[in-house]
Amino acid sequence: MALSNRLPADQWIRDRREYRSIQSSAKVFRQPHLTMLYLPGQTQTPRFGITVSRRVGNAVTRNRV
């Protein structure tokens, strides 16, 4: 029996409004190939979201990334 490596659905950020609100008030951590936005202490459970720039390619390519 294999364990799943996926986060539970309630821990994903999917709503565009929520991303925008995080972007407007987040702290930023930058590396050459990664920019991480975060809001410390907002919820009991950490939440996670991923965005991939359109510069990477079309929707199929971004989904594979």
Sine and cosine of phi, psi and omega as CSV:
sin_phi,cos_phi,sin_psi,cos_psi,sin_omega,cos_omega
0.00,0.00,0.88,-0.47,-0.04,-1.00
-1.00,0.03,0.62,-0.79,0.08,-1.00
-1.00,0.07,0.59,-0.81,0.01,-1.00
-0.99,0.17,0.64,-0.77,0.05,-1.00
-1.00,-0.10,0.14,0.99,-0.07,-1.00
-1.00,0.01,0.50,-0.87,0.12,-0.99
-0.98,0.22,0.51,-0.86,0.10,-1.00
-0.88,0.47,0.47,-0.88,-0.07,-1.00
-0.85,0.53,-0.55,0.83,-0.03,-1.00
-0.96,0.29,-0.13,0.99,0.01,-1.00
-0.99,-0.14,-0.03,1.00,0.03,-1.00
-1.00,-0.03,0.62,-0.79,0.13,-0.99
-0.99,-0.13,0.87,-0.49,-0.06,-1.00
-0.84,-0.55,-0.37,0.93,-0.11,-0.99
-0.99,0.14,0.76,-0.65,-0.02,-1.00
-0.86,0.51,-0.62,0.78,0.03,-1.00
-0.88,0.47,-0.61,0.79,0.01,-1.00
-0.93,0.37,-0.66,0.75,0.08,-1.00
-0.86,0.51,-0.72,0.70,-0.01,-1.00
-0.88,0.47,-0.65,0.76,0.00,-1.00
-0.92,0.39,-0.60,0.80,0.06,-1.00
-0.92,0.40,-0.69,0.72,-0.02,-1.00
-0.88,0.47,-0.55,0.83,-0.07,-1.00
-0.96,0.27,-0.42,0.91,-0.08,-1.00
-0.76,-0.65,0.24,0.97,-0.10,-1.00
-0.99,0.12,0.37,-0.93,0.22,-0.98
-1.00,0.05,0.48,-0.88,-0.13,-0.99
-0.85,-0.52,0.69,-0.72,0.11,-0.99
-0.85,-0.53,0.86,-0.51,-0.08,-1.00
-0.89,-0.46,0.65,-0.76,0.15,-0.99
-0.71,-0.70,0.21,-0.98,-0.05,-1.00
-0.81,0.58,-0.62,0.79,-0.05,-1.00
-0.89,-0.46,0.26,0.97,-0.04,-1.00
-0.49,-0.87,0.73,-0.68,0.18,-0.98
-0.84,-0.55,0.85,-0.53,-0.02,-1.00
-0.91,-0.41,0.79,-0.61,0.08,-1.00
-0.96,-0.28,0.68,-0.74,-0.01,-1.00
-0.51,-0.86,0.46,-0.89,0.09,-1.00
-0.83,-0.55,0.98,-0.22,-0.03,-1.00
-0.93,0.37,0.65,-0.76,0.15,-0.99
0.95,0.32,0.39,0.92,-0.02,-1.00
-0.98,0.18,-0.57,0.82,-0.03,-1.00
-0.68,-0.74,0.24,-0.97,0.05,-1.00
-0.93,0.36,-0.64,0.77,-0.04,-1.00
-0.98,-0.21,0.78,-0.62,0.07,-1.00
-0.88,0.48,0.61,-0.80,0.03,-1.00
-0.87,-0.50,0.41,-0.91,-0.17,-0.99
-0.63,-0.77,0.66,-0.75,0.07,-1.00
-0.58,-0.82,0.48,-0.88,-0.02,-1.00
-0.79,-0.62,0.71,-0.70,0.18,-0.98
-0.81,-0.58,0.56,-0.83,0.02,-1.00
-0.81,-0.59,0.78,-0.63,-0.05,-1.00
-0.89,0.46,0.52,-0.85,0.07,-1.00
-0.91,0.42,-0.32,0.95,0.04,-1.00
-0.90,0.44,-0.36,0.93,-0.01,-1.00
-0.94,0.35,-0.56,0.83,0.00,-1.00
0.43,-0.90,-0.28,-0.96,0.00,-1.00
-0.97,0.23,-0.01,-1.00,-0.09,-1.00
-0.87,0.50,-0.62,0.78,-0.01,-1.00
-0.89,0.45,-0.72,0.69,0.01,-1.00
-0.89,0.45,-0.71,0.70,0.01,-1.00
-0.89,0.46,-0.62,0.78,0.03,-1.00
-0.91,0.41,-0.57,0.82,0.02,-1.00
-0.95,0.31,-0.52,0.85,0.04,-1.00
-0.90,0.43,0.00,0.00,0.00,0.00
